[in-house]
């Protein structure tokens, strides 16, 4: 072991700035098979959403919502212009 002039040994390279500091952080690196993809909670949820069709369903829901919003706005404009013109609607 190397000793500095102050009598303190230098920090071990094992505990470098980028090394995990707890057993919880170290577990995936220590026990994970290098050839297999790393599966996390996020990747499981993303895969489930992709295979369940939730993404397409959400996209369709947003499209329907936009269409309803546009229709409702058009109707409000018609009512407003009708009131503004004294009862005659301009379509």
C-alpha positions, 0 to 999 in steps of 0.5 A: 500500500502506498503511503503519502507523506502525511501518513494517509493512504490515497483513496482506492480506485474502487471508490472513484467518482463514478463507482456506485457507493451502496450495495443497491447501486452496485447490485445490477453491475455485480449480478447482471449477465453482460449479454442479456439486456438490462430490464428495469421497471421503466422498460417493463412498463414501456413494453407493456404499453407498446404491446397493449395498444395503449399508445394508439388508443391514447392517440385516437382519444386525443384526436377525438378530443380535438375534433370535439373541441373544434366543433364546440368552438364553432357552435359557440362562435355561431351563438355569439354572432347570432346574439351580436347581430340581433338574432340572425345567424351567419353560418 
